């Protein structure tokens, strides 16, 4: 299983990526934060029993690979509530995410880690 998410690139980030400006990391972090709810839903598919929230970029993990590929790490919280035993648990998680930049279509394609699915016994 590998979850993906697409969203539009705003003009200022597209220009920063095309012209390789110093502000591209800050603009990318700002864009990821603005889509944190959608990214949390994407990450939710990895954790069917927990609710994923508070998604943010781990500082210093952004790597620009070529002109159209980015790798970074996200940190997030996973909450689980068991009504029967009235237990609330809160765990933190991290995931490496790949981003493919399609500047002509003005889209960012986020891909989470690949987790092989277990075959039934």
Secondary structure, DSSP 8 states (H G I E B T S, - for coil): ---EEEEE--HHHHHHHHHT-TTHHHHHHHHHHHTHHHHHHHHHTT-TTSEEEEEEE-TT--EEETTTEEEEEEEEEEEEEETTTTEEEEEEEEEEEEEEEETTTTEEEEE----------
